[in-house]
């Protein structure tokens, strides 16, 4: 059965086109102590996609570090206002306020609106070092999301 599955995947055009190679990550990552769901959240933006029928081009990915649960929000603009609103609506109001949020150093994550939201709810903001995507756990989820979107939509992204 394993050989049949392996043969099928090797001969599947869609699988070969969209599935990335699985490689071992080099270097050691330090463990984070997360004791409960939604205590710590990682956020990141998936690069601009083709414009959808609703006018969205950005995808905000928010991942719980404990359960690895992912929440997605489609955005027309990737500014601090839209991101802060999405974090408030999708995370804080649904699951409660996390202790901390991890993001990269992008202007949209360190803007005035984000800073005031985090201060209002007493959430600490952890920023990953520049050019170190491996420090943000949501980056792995981004890879899976991009693969799934590409394979699902193929050449017809607007549907």
CORNORJO-V888916 format. One line per field, one symbol per residue. phi: phi as a letter, one per 40 degrees, with the letter a starting at -180 (. if undefined). burial: I if it has 16 or more other C-alpha atoms within 10 Angstrom, else O. A space follows every 50 residues. Layout:
phi=???
burial=???
This chain:
phi=.cccccccccccdccccbccccbcccgbbccbcbbacgcbbbbabcddbd ccccgcbbbcbbbccccgcbbbbcbcbbccccccccccccbcccbgccca bbaccddccbcdccdccccdcgbcbbbccdfbcccbcccccdcccccccc cccfcbccc
burial=OOOOOOOOOOOOOOOOOIIOOOOOOOOOOOOOOOOOIIIIIIIIIIOOOO OOOOOIIIIIIIIIIIOIOIOIIIIOOIIIIIIIOIIIOIIOOOOOIIII IIIIOOOIIIIOIIIOIIOOOOIOIIIOOOOOOOIIIIIOIIOOIIIOOI OOOOOOOOO
